[in-house]
Amino acid sequence: MSFRSTKVLRVAAEEWRALVRNRVAMIASLTLTALIVTSAILGMEQRNATKAARARYQATSDEAFDAQPDRHPHRMVHYGQFVFRPLSALAFFDPGVDGFTGNTVFLEGHRQNSANFSEARQSSLLLRFGQLTPAFVLQTLAPLLIVFLAFGAVSREREQGTLRLLLAQGLRPSELAAGKLSAYVGVVAAIAAPALLVLAAAALAGQAPPVPSLLMVSGYLVYLSIWAVAALLVSLLVRRARDALIVLVAAWMGVVILAPRILPELAVARIPTPTRIETDVAIHHALKQIGDSHNPDDPYFSEFKAKTLAQYGVEKVEDLPVQWAGLVGMEGERLTSGLFDRYAREAFAREAEQNRLVRQFGVISPLIAVRQLSMSLAATDTESHQDFLEQVERHRYHFVQALNLLQVTKIPNRNAGADPRISAAHWKTLPSFTYREPNVLQLAGDRIRANLLILVCWLAALLAGCGLAARRLGEVAR
Protein backbone atom coordinates (compact mmCIF):
# COMPACT_ATOMS: atom_id res chain seq x y z
CA MET A 1 0.00 0.00 0.00
CA SER A 2 1.43 3.38 -0.98
CA PHE A 3 2.12 6.12 1.53
CA ARG A 4 -0.59 8.26 -0.03
CA SER A 5 -3.17 5.50 0.33
CA THR A 6 -2.18 5.09 3.95
CA LYS A 7 -2.87 8.77 4.61
CA VAL A 8 -6.25 8.54 2.90
CA LEU A 9 -7.24 5.54 4.99
CA ARG A 10 -6.03 7.28 8.12
CA VAL A 11 -8.26 10.26 7.40
CA ALA A 12 -11.20 7.92 6.75
CA ALA A 13 -10.54 6.01 9.97
CA GLU A 14 -10.41 9.24 11.99
CA GLU A 15 -13.70 10.37 10.45
CA TRP A 16 -15.32 7.05 11.32
CA ARG A 17 -13.97 7.30 14.87
CA ALA A 18 -15.52 10.77 15.21
CA LEU A 19 -18.87 9.46 13.91
CA VAL A 20 -18.85 6.56 16.34
CA ARG A 21 -18.19 8.95 19.24
CA ASN A 22 -21.13 11.09 18.16
CA ARG A 23 -24.06 9.60 20.09
CA VAL A 24 -26.66 11.53 18.09
CA ALA A 25 -25.27 10.16 14.86
CA MET A 26 -25.20 6.64 16.22
CA ILE A 27 -28.79 6.81 17.53
CA ALA A 28 -30.05 8.28 14.24
CA SER A 29 -28.22 5.59 12.24
CA LEU A 30 -29.58 2.78 14.39
CA THR A 31 -33.09 4.24 14.15
CA LEU A 32 -32.87 4.38 10.37
CA THR A 33 -31.54 0.83 10.26
CA ALA A 34 -34.47 -0.32 12.39
CA LEU A 35 -36.87 1.50 10.06
CA ILE A 36 -35.40 -0.19 7.00
CA VAL A 37 -35.48 -3.65 8.54
CA THR A 38 -39.01 -3.15 9.87
CA SER A 39 -40.32 -1.77 6.59
CA ALA A 40 -38.71 -4.64 4.65
CA ILE A 41 -40.25 -7.29 6.92
CA LEU A 42 -43.65 -5.58 6.95
CA GLY A 43 -43.51 -5.03 3.20
CA MET A 44 -42.78 -8.69 2.54
CA GLU A 45 -45.54 -9.86 4.86
CA GLN A 46 -48.01 -7.38 3.36
CA ARG A 47 -47.10 -8.41 -0.17
CA ASN A 48 -47.55 -12.09 0.64
CA ALA A 49 -50.89 -11.41 2.36
CA THR A 50 -52.13 -9.21 -0.48
CA LYS A 51 -50.96 -11.69 -3.10
CA ALA A 52 -52.72 -14.56 -1.32
CA ALA A 53 -55.90 -12.49 -0.87
CA ARG A 54 -56.05 -11.52 -4.55
CA ALA A 55 -55.43 -15.14 -5.60
CA ARG A 56 -58.23 -16.23 -3.27
CA TYR A 57 -60.61 -13.58 -4.61
CA GLN A 58 -59.74 -14.57 -8.18
CA ALA A 59 -60.44 -18.24 -7.46
CA THR A 60 -63.74 -17.32 -5.78
CA SER A 61 -64.78 -15.18 -8.75
CA ASP A 62 -63.88 -17.93 -11.23
CA GLU A 63 -65.79 -20.53 -9.21
CA ALA A 64 -68.84 -18.25 -9.01
CA PHE A 65 -68.80 -17.80 -12.77
CA ASP A 66 -68.39 -21.51 -13.46
CA ALA A 67 -71.20 -22.31 -11.00
CA GLN A 68 -73.81 -20.25 -12.86
CA PRO A 69 -76.86 -22.28 -13.96
CA ASP A 70 -78.13 -22.82 -17.49
CA ARG A 71 -78.57 -19.37 -19.01
CA HIS A 72 -78.75 -17.39 -22.20
CA PRO A 73 -75.12 -16.53 -23.18
CA HIS A 74 -75.92 -12.83 -23.41
CA ARG A 75 -76.99 -12.84 -19.76
CA MET A 76 -73.53 -14.21 -18.94
CA VAL A 77 -72.01 -11.35 -20.97
CA HIS A 78 -73.64 -8.93 -18.53
CA TYR A 79 -73.00 -11.17 -15.50
CA GLY A 80 -69.34 -10.58 -16.25
CA GLN A 81 -66.23 -11.62 -14.41
CA PHE A 82 -63.76 -10.03 -11.98
CA VAL A 83 -60.00 -10.18 -12.49
CA PHE A 84 -57.35 -9.18 -9.93
CA ARG A 85 -53.85 -7.99 -10.63
CA PRO A 86 -51.16 -10.15 -8.92
CA LEU A 87 -48.38 -8.30 -7.13
CA SER A 88 -44.89 -8.40 -8.57
CA ALA A 89 -42.05 -10.07 -6.67
CA LEU A 90 -40.32 -6.77 -5.82
CA ALA A 91 -43.52 -4.96 -4.80
CA PHE A 92 -42.57 -5.49 -1.16
CA PHE A 93 -39.55 -3.24 -1.68
CA ASP A 94 -41.23 -0.57 -3.81
CA PRO A 95 -45.04 -0.83 -4.20
CA GLY A 96 -44.95 2.12 -6.61
CA VAL A 97 -48.35 3.18 -7.92
CA ASP A 98 -50.09 -0.09 -7.07
CA GLY A 99 -51.80 1.41 -4.01
CA PHE A 100 -53.30 4.22 -6.08
CA THR A 101 -54.24 2.72 -9.45
CA GLY A 102 -56.66 0.01 -8.40
CA ASN A 103 -56.16 -3.70 -8.78
CA THR A 104 -59.55 -5.11 -9.76
CA VAL A 105 -61.27 -4.93 -13.14
CA PHE A 106 -64.83 -6.03 -13.86
CA LEU A 107 -65.15 -7.59 -17.30
CA GLU A 108 -68.45 -7.19 -19.12
CA GLY A 109 -69.83 -6.72 -22.58
CA HIS A 110 -70.25 -3.33 -24.29
CA ARG A 111 -67.99 -1.64 -21.75
CA GLN A 112 -64.29 -1.34 -20.92
CA ASN A 113 -63.95 -0.74 -17.19
CA SER A 114 -60.83 0.64 -15.58
CA ALA A 115 -59.17 -0.78 -12.48
CA ASN A 116 -60.93 -0.05 -9.19
CA PHE A 117 -60.64 -0.64 -5.45
CA SER A 118 -57.28 1.03 -4.91
CA GLU A 119 -55.85 0.74 -1.40
CA ALA A 120 -55.56 4.55 -1.19
CA ARG A 121 -59.35 4.88 -1.45
CA GLN A 122 -60.00 2.17 1.10
CA SER A 123 -57.32 3.09 3.64
CA SER A 124 -56.62 6.05 5.85
CA LEU A 125 -55.14 9.26 4.53
CA LEU A 126 -51.69 8.12 5.67
CA LEU A 127 -51.28 5.96 2.57
CA ARG A 128 -51.72 9.00 0.36
CA PHE A 129 -48.69 10.62 2.00
CA GLY A 130 -46.43 7.67 1.40
CA GLN A 131 -46.05 4.15 2.73
CA LEU A 132 -43.28 3.06 5.07
CA THR A 133 -41.37 0.89 2.62
CA PRO A 134 -37.65 0.26 2.11
CA ALA A 135 -37.84 2.39 -1.04
CA PHE A 136 -39.38 5.31 0.86
CA VAL A 137 -36.78 5.11 3.63
CA LEU A 138 -33.87 4.95 1.18
CA GLN A 139 -35.25 7.66 -1.10
CA THR A 140 -36.43 10.14 1.53
CA LEU A 141 -34.98 9.54 5.00
CA ALA A 142 -31.54 8.09 4.27
CA PRO A 143 -30.37 11.21 2.34
CA LEU A 144 -31.35 13.40 5.30
CA LEU A 145 -29.30 11.24 7.66
CA ILE A 146 -26.32 11.40 5.31
CA VAL A 147 -26.65 15.19 5.23
CA PHE A 148 -26.63 15.40 9.04
CA LEU A 149 -23.62 13.11 9.27
CA ALA A 150 -21.50 14.69 6.53
CA PHE A 151 -22.29 18.41 6.53
CA GLY A 152 -19.33 19.24 8.77
CA ALA A 153 -16.83 16.85 7.20
CA VAL A 154 -14.44 19.65 6.14
CA SER A 155 -16.09 22.86 7.31
CA ARG A 156 -15.88 21.74 10.93
CA GLU A 157 -12.14 21.10 10.49
CA ARG A 158 -11.87 24.61 9.14
CA GLU A 159 -13.79 26.13 12.05
CA GLN A 160 -11.78 24.23 14.65
CA GLY A 161 -8.49 25.20 13.01
CA THR A 162 -7.39 21.60 12.47
CA LEU A 163 -7.60 21.95 8.70
CA ARG A 164 -4.67 24.35 8.59
CA LEU A 165 -2.65 22.04 10.84
CA LEU A 166 -3.38 18.99 8.71
CA LEU A 167 -2.36 20.74 5.51
CA ALA A 168 0.70 22.27 7.14
CA GLN A 169 1.83 18.78 8.19
CA GLY A 170 1.95 17.65 4.59
CA LEU A 171 -1.49 16.23 4.03
CA ARG A 172 -2.57 17.12 0.51
CA PRO A 173 -6.06 18.61 0.01
CA SER A 174 -6.89 15.81 -2.44
CA GLU A 175 -5.86 13.22 0.18
CA LEU A 176 -8.03 14.88 2.80
CA ALA A 177 -11.03 14.96 0.42
CA ALA A 178 -10.44 11.35 -0.65
CA GLY A 179 -10.25 10.23 2.98
CA LYS A 180 -13.46 12.04 3.90
CA LEU A 181 -15.14 10.65 0.79
CA SER A 182 -14.03 7.11 1.65
CA ALA A 183 -15.48 7.50 5.13
CA TYR A 184 -18.88 8.59 3.86
CA VAL A 185 -18.98 5.97 1.12
CA GLY A 186 -18.65 3.54 4.00
CA VAL A 187 -21.51 5.33 5.76
CA VAL A 188 -23.64 4.93 2.62
CA ALA A 189 -22.86 1.22 2.48
CA ALA A 190 -23.70 0.80 6.19
CA ILE A 191 -27.01 2.67 5.85
CA ALA A 192 -28.11 0.78 2.75
CA ALA A 193 -26.82 -2.61 3.87
CA PRO A 194 -29.99 -3.89 5.62
CA ALA A 195 -32.29 -3.16 2.69
CA LEU A 196 -29.81 -4.35 0.14
CA LEU A 197 -29.19 -7.57 2.07
CA VAL A 198 -32.94 -8.19 2.05
CA LEU A 199 -32.98 -7.70 -1.71
CA ALA A 200 -30.01 -10.00 -2.17
CA ALA A 201 -31.58 -12.66 0.09
CA ALA A 202 -34.88 -12.46 -1.83
CA ALA A 203 -33.01 -12.86 -5.12
CA LEU A 204 -30.94 -15.80 -3.85
CA ALA A 205 -34.09 -17.46 -2.45
CA GLY A 206 -35.77 -17.20 -5.83
CA GLN A 207 -38.43 -14.80 -4.57
CA ALA A 208 -37.15 -11.88 -6.64
CA PRO A 209 -35.63 -11.66 -10.14
CA PRO A 210 -31.83 -11.45 -9.75
CA VAL A 211 -30.91 -8.95 -12.49
CA PRO A 212 -33.57 -6.33 -11.58
CA SER A 213 -32.62 -6.80 -7.92
CA LEU A 214 -28.94 -6.22 -8.72
CA LEU A 215 -29.77 -3.13 -10.79
CA MET A 216 -31.96 -1.82 -7.97
CA VAL A 217 -29.11 -2.30 -5.48
CA SER A 218 -26.73 -0.47 -7.83
CA GLY A 219 -29.18 2.38 -8.37
CA TYR A 220 -29.74 2.99 -4.67
CA LEU A 221 -26.01 2.85 -3.89
CA VAL A 222 -25.33 5.45 -6.58
CA TYR A 223 -28.24 7.60 -5.34
CA LEU A 224 -27.07 7.59 -1.72
CA SER A 225 -23.47 8.17 -2.84
CA ILE A 226 -24.72 11.28 -4.67
CA TRP A 227 -25.92 12.68 -1.36
CA ALA A 228 -22.67 11.81 0.40
CA VAL A 229 -20.58 13.45 -2.31
CA ALA A 230 -22.93 16.46 -2.42
CA ALA A 231 -22.56 16.92 1.35
CA LEU A 232 -18.78 16.71 1.06
CA LEU A 233 -18.77 19.22 -1.81
CA VAL A 234 -20.81 21.76 0.17
CA SER A 235 -18.63 21.19 3.20
CA LEU A 236 -15.56 21.86 1.04
CA LEU A 237 -17.01 25.08 -0.34
CA VAL A 238 -18.67 26.61 2.72
CA ARG A 239 -16.58 28.02 5.53
CA ARG A 240 -18.96 27.36 8.44
CA ALA A 241 -20.58 24.03 9.27
CA ARG A 242 -23.83 25.78 10.10
CA ASP A 243 -24.03 27.28 6.61
CA ALA A 244 -23.27 23.90 5.05
CA LEU A 245 -26.13 22.34 7.00
CA ILE A 246 -28.55 25.07 5.89
CA VAL A 247 -27.58 24.64 2.24
CA LEU A 248 -27.87 20.85 2.35
CA VAL A 249 -31.20 20.77 4.20
CA ALA A 250 -32.60 23.31 1.72
CA ALA A 251 -31.38 21.11 -1.14
CA TRP A 252 -32.97 18.05 0.47
CA MET A 253 -36.30 19.86 0.85
CA GLY A 254 -36.25 21.06 -2.74
CA VAL A 255 -35.10 17.80 -4.33
CA VAL A 256 -36.89 15.26 -2.12
CA ILE A 257 -39.98 17.05 -0.79
CA LEU A 258 -41.02 19.81 -3.19
CA ALA A 259 -39.93 18.71 -6.66
CA PRO A 260 -41.69 15.29 -6.70
CA ARG A 261 -44.94 16.97 -5.66
CA ILE A 262 -44.81 20.05 -7.88
CA LEU A 263 -43.57 18.46 -11.11
CA PRO A 264 -46.53 16.06 -11.61
CA GLU A 265 -48.90 19.01 -11.18
CA LEU A 266 -46.96 20.94 -13.82
CA ALA A 267 -47.14 17.93 -16.13
CA VAL A 268 -50.92 17.66 -15.71
CA ALA A 269 -51.31 21.41 -16.27
CA ARG A 270 -49.26 21.23 -19.45
CA ILE A 271 -50.84 18.00 -20.73
CA PRO A 272 -54.41 18.04 -19.35
CA THR A 273 -56.31 14.80 -18.95
CA PRO A 274 -60.10 14.63 -19.49
CA THR A 275 -62.13 13.60 -16.47
CA ARG A 276 -63.83 10.23 -16.33
CA ILE A 277 -67.23 11.82 -17.01
CA GLU A 278 -65.90 13.76 -20.02
CA THR A 279 -64.43 10.56 -21.44
CA ASP A 280 -67.65 8.60 -20.91
CA VAL A 281 -69.69 11.35 -22.64
CA ALA A 282 -67.26 11.44 -25.57
CA ILE A 283 -67.42 7.64 -25.94
CA HIS A 284 -71.22 7.75 -25.77
CA HIS A 285 -71.36 10.28 -28.63
CA ALA A 286 -68.85 8.26 -30.66
CA LEU A 287 -70.88 5.08 -30.13
CA LYS A 288 -73.94 6.77 -31.60
CA GLN A 289 -71.98 7.68 -34.70
CA ILE A 290 -70.58 4.25 -35.46
CA GLY A 291 -73.90 2.39 -35.05
CA ASP A 292 -76.36 0.98 -32.53
CA SER A 293 -76.52 -2.80 -32.49
CA HIS A 294 -79.82 -2.67 -30.58
CA ASN A 295 -81.50 -0.50 -33.25
CA PRO A 296 -82.80 -2.59 -36.19
CA ASP A 297 -83.00 0.53 -38.39
CA ASP A 298 -79.45 1.68 -37.74
CA PRO A 299 -77.72 2.41 -41.12
CA TYR A 300 -74.50 0.56 -40.28
CA PHE A 301 -76.25 -2.56 -39.07
CA SER A 302 -78.67 -2.45 -42.00
CA GLU A 303 -75.63 -2.70 -44.25
CA PHE A 304 -74.16 -5.41 -42.01
CA LYS A 305 -77.45 -7.32 -42.34
CA ALA A 306 -77.30 -7.14 -46.14
CA LYS A 307 -73.70 -8.43 -46.19
CA THR A 308 -74.56 -11.28 -43.81
CA LEU A 309 -77.57 -12.38 -45.86
CA ALA A 310 -75.42 -12.31 -49.00
CA GLN A 311 -72.66 -14.31 -47.23
CA TYR A 312 -75.09 -17.10 -46.29
CA GLY A 313 -77.11 -16.86 -49.52
CA VAL A 314 -80.51 -16.28 -47.90
CA GLU A 315 -83.18 -13.61 -48.21
CA LYS A 316 -84.25 -13.15 -44.60
CA VAL A 317 -82.53 -13.27 -41.26
CA GLU A 318 -85.01 -15.93 -40.21
CA ASP A 319 -83.42 -18.22 -42.83
CA LEU A 320 -79.90 -17.86 -41.43
CA PRO A 321 -78.39 -21.13 -40.13
CA VAL A 322 -77.00 -19.28 -37.11
CA GLN A 323 -78.63 -16.93 -34.67
CA TRP A 324 -78.91 -13.41 -36.10
CA ALA A 325 -79.00 -11.58 -32.74
CA GLY A 326 -75.72 -13.26 -31.78
CA LEU A 327 -74.07 -12.10 -35.02
CA VAL A 328 -75.25 -8.55 -34.33
CA GLY A 329 -73.87 -8.81 -30.80
CA MET A 330 -70.45 -9.96 -32.05
CA GLU A 331 -70.27 -7.15 -34.61
CA GLY A 332 -71.39 -4.59 -32.03
CA GLU A 333 -68.76 -5.80 -29.58
CA ARG A 334 -66.09 -5.58 -32.28
CA LEU A 335 -67.03 -1.97 -33.03
CA THR A 336 -67.31 -0.83 -29.42
CA SER A 337 -64.09 -2.58 -28.41
CA GLY A 338 -62.23 -0.83 -31.22
CA LEU A 339 -63.60 2.48 -29.95
CA PHE A 340 -62.67 1.69 -26.35
CA ASP A 341 -59.18 0.70 -27.46
CA ARG A 342 -58.73 4.00 -29.28
CA TYR A 343 -59.71 6.04 -26.22
CA ALA A 344 -57.53 3.84 -23.99
CA ARG A 345 -54.53 4.31 -26.28
CA GLU A 346 -55.06 8.08 -26.26
CA ALA A 347 -55.27 8.06 -22.45
CA PHE A 348 -52.11 5.93 -22.21
CA ALA A 349 -50.34 8.26 -24.63
CA ARG A 350 -51.24 11.29 -22.48
CA GLU A 351 -50.02 9.54 -19.34
CA ALA A 352 -46.82 8.52 -21.10
CA GLU A 353 -46.25 12.12 -22.20
CA GLN A 354 -46.84 13.36 -18.65
CA ASN A 355 -44.44 10.74 -17.26
CA ARG A 356 -41.86 11.61 -19.91
CA LEU A 357 -42.08 15.27 -18.92
CA VAL A 358 -41.60 14.43 -15.23
CA ARG A 359 -38.68 12.11 -16.02
CA GLN A 360 -36.93 14.89 -17.88
CA PHE A 361 -36.72 16.68 -14.54
CA GLY A 362 -34.65 13.77 -13.25
CA VAL A 363 -31.79 15.87 -14.60
CA ILE A 364 -32.40 18.36 -11.77
CA SER A 365 -33.66 15.90 -9.15
CA PRO A 366 -31.87 12.56 -8.68
CA LEU A 367 -34.82 11.45 -6.53
CA ILE A 368 -37.07 11.38 -9.60
CA ALA A 369 -34.50 9.31 -11.47
CA VAL A 370 -34.06 6.76 -8.67
CA ARG A 371 -37.81 6.61 -8.03
CA GLN A 372 -38.56 5.90 -11.68
CA LEU A 373 -35.73 3.37 -11.79
CA SER A 374 -36.97 1.62 -8.65
CA MET A 375 -40.60 1.41 -9.80
CA SER A 376 -39.63 0.20 -13.27
CA LEU A 377 -37.44 -2.58 -11.83
CA ALA A 378 -40.14 -3.53 -9.31
CA ALA A 379 -42.78 -3.61 -12.09
CA THR A 380 -44.95 -1.23 -10.08
CA ASP A 381 -44.81 1.83 -12.36
CA THR A 382 -47.62 3.16 -14.54
CA GLU A 383 -46.30 1.35 -17.62
CA SER A 384 -46.56 -2.01 -15.83
CA HIS A 385 -50.10 -1.12 -14.74
CA GLN A 386 -50.97 -0.27 -18.35
CA ASP A 387 -49.53 -3.60 -19.46
CA PHE A 388 -51.93 -5.28 -17.01
CA LEU A 389 -54.90 -3.28 -18.36
CA GLU A 390 -54.00 -4.15 -21.96
CA GLN A 391 -53.81 -7.87 -21.13
CA VAL A 392 -57.14 -7.59 -19.29
CA GLU A 393 -58.80 -5.88 -22.24
CA ARG A 394 -57.56 -8.54 -24.68
CA HIS A 395 -58.97 -11.21 -22.37
CA ARG A 396 -62.27 -9.30 -21.95
CA TYR A 397 -62.75 -9.07 -25.71
CA HIS A 398 -62.13 -12.79 -26.30
CA PHE A 399 -64.24 -13.66 -23.23
CA VAL A 400 -67.25 -11.65 -24.45
CA GLN A 401 -66.89 -12.80 -28.05
CA ALA A 402 -66.70 -16.43 -26.89
CA LEU A 403 -70.04 -15.98 -25.13
CA ASN A 404 -71.48 -14.21 -28.18
CA LEU A 405 -70.27 -17.11 -30.33
CA LEU A 406 -72.10 -19.53 -28.03
CA GLN A 407 -75.24 -17.48 -28.66
CA VAL A 408 -74.64 -17.61 -32.41
CA THR A 409 -74.07 -21.35 -32.58
CA LYS A 410 -76.06 -22.78 -29.65
CA ILE A 411 -79.24 -20.69 -29.60
CA PRO A 412 -81.65 -21.53 -32.43
CA ASN A 413 -82.34 -18.73 -34.89
CA ARG A 414 -86.00 -19.68 -35.01
CA ASN A 415 -88.50 -20.83 -32.41
CA ALA A 416 -85.98 -20.52 -29.61
CA GLY A 417 -88.74 -19.98 -27.07
CA ALA A 418 -89.35 -17.17 -24.61
CA ASP A 419 -86.27 -17.91 -22.48
CA PRO A 420 -83.68 -19.86 -24.49
CA ARG A 421 -80.77 -21.21 -22.47
CA ILE A 422 -77.69 -23.33 -22.99
CA SER A 423 -76.00 -25.80 -20.69
CA ALA A 424 -74.00 -24.47 -17.75
CA ALA A 425 -71.17 -26.81 -18.81
CA HIS A 426 -70.19 -24.22 -21.42
CA TRP A 427 -69.13 -21.68 -18.78
CA LYS A 428 -66.31 -23.99 -17.69
CA THR A 429 -64.93 -24.14 -21.23
CA LEU A 430 -64.15 -20.41 -21.23
CA PRO A 431 -60.50 -19.65 -20.32
CA SER A 432 -59.81 -17.85 -17.05
CA PHE A 433 -57.63 -14.76 -16.96
CA THR A 434 -53.94 -15.41 -16.31
CA TYR A 435 -51.70 -12.38 -16.01
CA ARG A 436 -48.35 -12.86 -17.73
CA GLU A 437 -45.86 -10.74 -15.82
CA PRO A 438 -43.73 -8.73 -18.26
CA ASN A 439 -39.95 -8.89 -18.39
CA VAL A 440 -39.15 -5.50 -16.89
CA LEU A 441 -35.82 -5.35 -18.71
CA GLN A 442 -37.72 -5.51 -22.00
CA LEU A 443 -40.73 -3.44 -20.97
CA ALA A 444 -38.71 -0.63 -19.36
CA GLY A 445 -35.19 -1.18 -20.72
CA ASP A 446 -34.86 2.34 -22.16
CA ARG A 447 -36.15 4.01 -19.01
CA ILE A 448 -33.91 1.91 -16.77
CA ARG A 449 -30.81 2.80 -18.81
CA ALA A 450 -31.77 6.49 -18.94
CA ASN A 451 -32.34 6.76 -15.19
CA LEU A 452 -29.13 4.89 -14.35
CA LEU A 453 -27.24 7.19 -16.72
CA ILE A 454 -28.73 10.27 -15.02
CA LEU A 455 -27.67 9.00 -11.59
CA VAL A 456 -24.14 8.17 -12.78
CA CYS A 457 -23.83 11.59 -14.42
CA TRP A 458 -24.95 13.26 -11.18
CA LEU A 459 -22.31 11.32 -9.24
CA ALA A 460 -19.58 12.05 -11.79
CA ALA A 461 -20.40 15.77 -11.84
CA LEU A 462 -20.34 16.02 -8.04
CA LEU A 463 -17.06 14.08 -7.83
CA ALA A 464 -15.54 16.47 -10.37
CA GLY A 465 -16.83 19.37 -8.27
CA CYS A 466 -15.22 17.86 -5.16
CA GLY A 467 -11.92 17.54 -7.03
CA LEU A 468 -12.01 21.22 -8.02
CA ALA A 469 -13.12 22.33 -4.56
CA ALA A 470 -10.34 20.32 -2.89
CA ARG A 471 -7.73 22.31 -4.79
CA ARG A 472 -8.96 25.46 -3.08
CA LEU A 473 -8.11 23.97 0.30
CA GLY A 474 -4.43 24.48 -0.49
CA GLU A 475 -4.96 28.22 -0.22
CA VAL A 476 -5.77 27.77 3.49
CA ALA A 477 -2.27 26.55 4.29
CA ARG A 478 -0.58 29.45 2.55
Secondary structure, DSSP 8 states (H G I E B T S, - for coil): --HHHHHHHHHHHHHHHHHHH-HHHHHHHHHHHHHHHHHHHHHHHHHHHHHHHHHHHHHHHHHHHHT--SB-HHHHHHH-EEEE----GGGGT--TTHHHH-SEEEEBTTB----B--HHHHS-GGGGG----HHHIIIIIHHHHHHHHHTTTTHHHHHHTHHHHHHHTT--HHHHHHHHHHHHHHHHHHHHHHHHHHHHHHHHTTSS-HHHHHHHHHHHHHHHHHHHHHHHHHHHH-SSHHHHHHHHHHHHIIIIIIHHHHHHHHHHHHS----HHHHHHHHHHHHHHH--TT-TT-HHHHHHHHHHHHHHT-SSGGG-SS-HHHHHHHHHHHHHHHHHHHHHHHHHHHHHHHHHHHHHGGGT-HHHHHHHHHHHHHT-SHHHHHHHHHHHHHHHHHHHHHHHHHHHHHS-SS---SS--B-GGGGGGS---------HHHHSHHHHHHHHHHHHHHHHHHHHHHHHHHHHHHHHH-
